[in-house]
Amino acid sequence: MAEEPDEVAKHAHRRGGDTRATVVGAVAGVVRWVGLLFAVVLVVHVLLTVGGANPDNLITRFFHGAARPLALAFTDLFTPHDPKLGVLVNFGLAAVFWLIVSGVAARLIRKLA
């Protein structure tokens, strides 16, 4: 027995809703992963700096260069006497910021879509 036109429309609409939910979920997931990646870059920079890694090393320079723009205005938020403590606090706060912002953004994307 063939499906009635109303039933066909319902199935097509349901498939469209499934596709939309999949796309929205993927976008929200990408937002979360980007925030996590930013936080990881910042934390690696903190660990290399606090751990006393060679500042002339290619890896150290890479993470330093990548972390600075990701730290936004947190770079010099606190200025303790110990520069390593400053990196720990400021870049650590920036990492927490990205985790929170990406989590909130991903939730909003899922709710609004």
PyRosetta script that sets phi, psi and omega in degrees:
from pyrosetta import init, pose_from_sequence

init()
pose = pose_from_sequence("MAEEPDEVAKHAHRRGGDTRATVVGAVAGVVRWVGLLFAVVLVVHVLLTVGGANPDNLITRFFHGAARPLALAFTDLFTPHDPKLGVLVNFGLAAVFWLIVSGVAARLIRKLA")
pose.set_psi(1, 132.6)
pose.set_omega(1, -178.9)
pose.set_phi(2, -77.2)
pose.set_psi(2, 148.6)
pose.set_omega(2, 178.9)
pose.set_phi(3, -73.9)
pose.set_psi(3, 148.3)
pose.set_omega(3, 177.3)
pose.set_phi(4, -76.6)
pose.set_psi(4, 155.5)
pose.set_omega(4, -178.0)
pose.set_phi(5, -55.1)
pose.set_psi(5, -37.4)
pose.set_omega(5, 179.2)
pose.set_phi(6, -63.8)
pose.set_psi(6, -39.8)
pose.set_omega(6, 179.3)
pose.set_phi(7, -66.8)
pose.set_psi(7, -40.0)
pose.set_omega(7, 178.0)
pose.set_phi(8, -62.9)
pose.set_psi(8, -43.4)
pose.set_omega(8, 179.2)
pose.set_phi(9, -63.3)
pose.set_psi(9, -40.3)
pose.set_omega(9, 178.7)
pose.set_phi(10, -62.7)
pose.set_psi(10, -43.6)
pose.set_omega(10, 179.9)
pose.set_phi(11, -65.8)
pose.set_psi(11, -40.5)
pose.set_omega(11, 178.8)
pose.set_phi(12, -64.5)
pose.set_psi(12, -41.5)
pose.set_omega(12, 179.0)
pose.set_phi(13, -64.6)
pose.set_psi(13, -41.2)
pose.set_omega(13, 179.8)
pose.set_phi(14, -63.3)
pose.set_psi(14, -42.4)
pose.set_omega(14, 178.5)
pose.set_phi(15, -63.6)
pose.set_psi(15, -39.7)
pose.set_omega(15, 177.6)
pose.set_phi(16, -63.4)
pose.set_psi(16, -40.0)
pose.set_omega(16, 177.3)
pose.set_phi(17, -65.3)
pose.set_psi(17, -38.6)
pose.set_omega(17, 177.3)
pose.set_phi(18, -64.2)
pose.set_psi(18, -41.4)
pose.set_omega(18, 178.9)
pose.set_phi(19, -63.9)
pose.set_psi(19, -43.9)
pose.set_omega(19, 179.5)
pose.set_phi(20, -62.3)
pose.set_psi(20, -44.5)
pose.set_omega(20, 179.3)
pose.set_phi(21, -62.2)
pose.set_psi(21, -37.6)
pose.set_omega(21, 178.7)
pose.set_phi(22, -65.7)
pose.set_psi(22, -44.5)
pose.set_omega(22, 180.0)
pose.set_phi(23, -65.1)
pose.set_psi(23, -45.8)
pose.set_omega(23, 179.6)
pose.set_phi(24, -61.2)
pose.set_psi(24, -43.8)
pose.set_omega(24, 177.8)
pose.set_phi(25, -61.8)
pose.set_psi(25, -39.5)
pose.set_omega(25, 179.3)
pose.set_phi(26, -66.6)
pose.set_psi(26, -43.3)
pose.set_omega(26, 179.0)
pose.set_phi(27, -62.9)
pose.set_psi(27, -45.0)
pose.set_omega(27, 178.5)
pose.set_phi(28, -62.1)
pose.set_psi(28, -39.0)
pose.set_omega(28, 177.6)
pose.set_phi(29, -64.3)
pose.set_psi(29, -40.8)
pose.set_omega(29, 178.0)
pose.set_phi(30, -63.5)
pose.set_psi(30, -42.2)
pose.set_omega(30, 178.2)
pose.set_phi(31, -59.9)
pose.set_psi(31, -44.0)
pose.set_omega(31, 178.7)
pose.set_phi(32, -62.5)
pose.set_psi(32, -45.1)
pose.set_omega(32, -178.4)
pose.set_phi(33, -65.6)
pose.set_psi(33, -37.6)
pose.set_omega(33, 178.2)
pose.set_phi(34, -64.5)
pose.set_psi(34, -44.2)
pose.set_omega(34, 176.6)
pose.set_phi(35, -60.8)
pose.set_psi(35, -41.0)
pose.set_omega(35, 178.2)
pose.set_phi(36, -65.8)
pose.set_psi(36, -41.6)
pose.set_omega(36, 178.6)
pose.set_phi(37, -62.3)
pose.set_psi(37, -43.9)
pose.set_omega(37, 177.5)
pose.set_phi(38, -59.5)
pose.set_psi(38, -44.9)
pose.set_omega(38, -179.9)
pose.set_phi(39, -63.3)
pose.set_psi(39, -40.5)
pose.set_omega(39, 179.6)
pose.set_phi(40, -63.8)
pose.set_psi(40, -43.1)
pose.set_omega(40, 178.4)
pose.set_phi(41, -59.6)
pose.set_psi(41, -44.3)
pose.set_omega(41, 179.5)
pose.set_phi(42, -64.2)
pose.set_psi(42, -42.9)
pose.set_omega(42, -179.0)
pose.set_phi(43, -67.4)
pose.set_psi(43, -40.2)
pose.set_omega(43, 177.4)
pose.set_phi(44, -62.3)
pose.set_psi(44, -41.5)
pose.set_omega(44, 176.8)
pose.set_phi(45, -59.5)
pose.set_psi(45, -44.7)
pose.set_omega(45, 178.2)
pose.set_phi(46, -60.2)
pose.set_psi(46, -47.6)
pose.set_omega(46, -178.4)
pose.set_phi(47, -62.3)
pose.set_psi(47, -41.6)
pose.set_omega(47, 178.9)
pose.set_phi(48, -66.2)
pose.set_psi(48, -39.9)
pose.set_omega(48, -178.8)
pose.set_phi(49, -70.7)
pose.set_psi(49, -51.6)
pose.set_omega(49, -178.5)
pose.set_phi(50, -65.8)
pose.set_psi(50, -33.3)
pose.set_omega(50, 179.6)
pose.set_phi(51, -76.2)
pose.set_psi(51, -8.2)
pose.set_omega(51, 177.1)
pose.set_phi(52, 80.5)
pose.set_psi(52, 30.9)
pose.set_omega(52, 178.9)
pose.set_phi(53, -63.3)
pose.set_psi(53, 151.4)
pose.set_omega(53, 179.1)
pose.set_phi(54, -60.4)
pose.set_psi(54, 116.4)
pose.set_omega(54, -177.2)
pose.set_phi(55, -67.2)
pose.set_psi(55, -16.2)
pose.set_omega(55, 179.0)
pose.set_phi(56, -90.1)
pose.set_psi(56, -5.1)
pose.set_omega(56, -179.7)
pose.set_phi(57, -70.4)
pose.set_psi(57, 144.6)
pose.set_omega(57, -177.7)
pose.set_phi(58, -60.0)
pose.set_psi(58, -42.2)
pose.set_omega(58, -179.5)
pose.set_phi(59, -65.7)
pose.set_psi(59, -45.2)
pose.set_omega(59, 179.4)
pose.set_phi(60, -61.9)
pose.set_psi(60, -43.5)
pose.set_omega(60, 179.3)
pose.set_phi(61, -64.5)
pose.set_psi(61, -39.1)
pose.set_omega(61, 178.9)
pose.set_phi(62, -60.1)
pose.set_psi(62, -51.8)
pose.set_omega(62, -177.3)
pose.set_phi(63, -67.6)
pose.set_psi(63, -34.3)
pose.set_omega(63, 176.4)
pose.set_phi(64, -63.1)
pose.set_psi(64, -47.2)
pose.set_omega(64, -179.4)
pose.set_phi(65, -65.4)
pose.set_psi(65, -36.4)
pose.set_omega(65, -180.0)
pose.set_phi(66, -75.9)
pose.set_psi(66, -33.1)
pose.set_omega(66, -175.5)
pose.set_phi(67, -76.0)
pose.set_psi(67, -33.5)
pose.set_omega(67, -174.7)
pose.set_phi(68, -57.2)
pose.set_psi(68, -51.5)
pose.set_omega(68, 179.3)
pose.set_phi(69, -68.5)
pose.set_psi(69, -27.7)
pose.set_omega(69, 179.9)
pose.set_phi(70, -73.3)
pose.set_psi(70, -20.8)
pose.set_omega(70, -179.0)
pose.set_phi(71, -76.4)
pose.set_psi(71, -12.8)
pose.set_omega(71, 178.2)
pose.set_phi(72, 51.4)
pose.set_psi(72, -131.3)
pose.set_omega(72, -177.9)
pose.set_phi(73, -82.8)
pose.set_psi(73, 0.4)
pose.set_omega(73, 179.7)
pose.set_phi(74, -77.7)
pose.set_psi(74, -14.7)
pose.set_omega(74, -173.3)
pose.set_phi(75, -49.6)
pose.set_psi(75, -44.0)
pose.set_omega(75, -178.2)
pose.set_phi(76, -127.6)
pose.set_psi(76, 33.2)
pose.set_omega(76, -179.4)
pose.set_phi(77, -61.6)
pose.set_psi(77, -47.1)
pose.set_omega(77, 175.7)
pose.set_phi(78, -113.3)
pose.set_psi(78, 141.2)
pose.set_omega(78, -178.6)
pose.set_phi(79, -126.9)
pose.set_psi(79, 70.6)
pose.set_omega(79, 177.4)
pose.set_phi(80, -69.7)
pose.set_psi(80, 166.4)
pose.set_omega(80, -179.7)
pose.set_phi(81, -64.2)
pose.set_psi(81, -35.9)
pose.set_omega(81, 179.7)
pose.set_phi(82, -86.2)
pose.set_psi(82, 115.4)
pose.set_omega(82, -178.0)
pose.set_phi(83, -62.1)
pose.set_psi(83, -31.1)
pose.set_omega(83, 178.6)
pose.set_phi(84, -66.8)
pose.set_psi(84, -37.2)
pose.set_omega(84, 176.7)
pose.set_phi(85, -65.4)
pose.set_psi(85, -38.1)
pose.set_omega(85, 176.9)
pose.set_phi(86, -60.6)
pose.set_psi(86, -43.9)
pose.set_omega(86, 178.2)
pose.set_phi(87, -64.8)
pose.set_psi(87, -43.9)
pose.set_omega(87, -179.8)
pose.set_phi(88, -58.8)
pose.set_psi(88, -50.3)
pose.set_omega(88, -176.6)
pose.set_phi(89, -70.8)
pose.set_psi(89, -51.9)
pose.set_omega(89, -173.9)
pose.set_phi(90, -68.2)
pose.set_psi(90, -48.7)
pose.set_omega(90, -179.4)
pose.set_phi(91, -74.7)
pose.set_psi(91, -29.4)
pose.set_omega(91, 173.7)
pose.set_phi(92, -64.5)
pose.set_psi(92, -42.4)
pose.set_omega(92, 175.9)
pose.set_phi(93, -62.9)
pose.set_psi(93, -38.9)
pose.set_omega(93, 178.4)
pose.set_phi(94, -63.2)
pose.set_psi(94, -39.1)
pose.set_omega(94, 178.2)
pose.set_phi(95, -63.5)
pose.set_psi(95, -44.8)
pose.set_omega(95, 177.8)
pose.set_phi(96, -62.3)
pose.set_psi(96, -41.4)
pose.set_omega(96, 177.7)
pose.set_phi(97, -55.3)
pose.set_psi(97, -49.2)
pose.set_omega(97, -178.1)
pose.set_phi(98, -64.9)
pose.set_psi(98, -36.8)
pose.set_omega(98, 177.7)
pose.set_phi(99, -64.6)
pose.set_psi(99, -43.2)
pose.set_omega(99, -179.5)
pose.set_phi(100, -68.4)
pose.set_psi(100, -48.2)
pose.set_omega(100, -177.7)
pose.set_phi(101, -62.4)
pose.set_psi(101, -44.1)
pose.set_omega(101, -179.6)
pose.set_phi(102, -67.8)
pose.set_psi(102, -35.3)
pose.set_omega(102, 176.9)
pose.set_phi(103, -65.7)
pose.set_psi(103, -45.8)
pose.set_omega(103, 178.5)
pose.set_phi(104, -64.4)
pose.set_psi(104, -44.0)
pose.set_omega(104, 179.9)
pose.set_phi(105, -62.0)
pose.set_psi(105, -42.6)
pose.set_omega(105, 179.1)
pose.set_phi(106, -63.1)
pose.set_psi(106, -41.1)
pose.set_omega(106, 177.3)
pose.set_phi(107, -63.5)
pose.set_psi(107, -43.1)
pose.set_omega(107, 178.7)
pose.set_phi(108, -63.2)
pose.set_psi(108, -41.0)
pose.set_omega(108, 178.5)
pose.set_phi(109, -60.0)
pose.set_psi(109, -44.5)
pose.set_omega(109, 180.0)
pose.set_phi(110, -66.2)
pose.set_psi(110, -39.4)
pose.set_omega(110, -178.1)
pose.set_phi(111, -73.7)
pose.set_psi(111, -41.1)
pose.set_omega(111, -175.7)
pose.set_phi(112, -76.8)
pose.set_psi(112, -19.8)
pose.set_omega(112, -177.1)
pose.set_phi(113, -91.9)
pose.dump_pdb("model.pdb")
